[in-house]
C-alpha cells in the first residue's frame, strides 16, 4: 500500500512538473502581416485614396509630356522645312531639354510624394495593428511574434542583451 501511494505521489509530482514546464516554457508566435493588412477595410480605403492621389499626379505628368511631344514635333517640322536658323534651332533644343528636365524632376518628386502619402495613410493602420499584436502577445504570454511574410520580428518582450557576455566568452573585452 505504501509503495502504491508513493508511486502515485511520484507520478502526480512528475506530471505536475511536466505541466508546469509546458506552461512556463517560452512561447513564440508568427503571423502574415501582409495578409492581415490586405484584409483590413482601412487598408482598402487607404488604397483608394492613394489611387486618387496617384491619378492626379499622373494627369499633370501626362499634360507635361504631351506639351513636350507637341513642341518636339513642331521643332522637327520647322527644322525639316528649314524655317529655323542655326541659332533658333539651338535655342529651341535648349528649351526642349529644359522642358524634359522639368518633366523628369516632376516625376521624381511625384514618386516621393506618392511614397510619403502611402506612409501617411498606412501609419495609423500599422499603429493599430502594432497595438493589437502587443496586446495579444501580453495576453497569451508570447515572447516574440514573427512576420512570416518578411521574416522580421513584429514583437519581442524585453530581454537582456547578451552581447557583452558573448564577447567576454570569446575573449573580447
Secondary structure, 3 states (H helix, E strand, C coil): CHHHHHHHHHHHHHHHHHHHHHHHCCEEEEECHHHHHHCCHHHHHHHHHHHHHHHHHHHHHHHHHHHHHHHHHHHHHHHHCCCCCHHHHHHHHHHHHHHHHHHHHHHHHHHHHHHHHHHHHHHHHHHHHHHHHHHHHHHHCEEEEEECCCCEEEEECCCCCCHHHHHHHCCCC
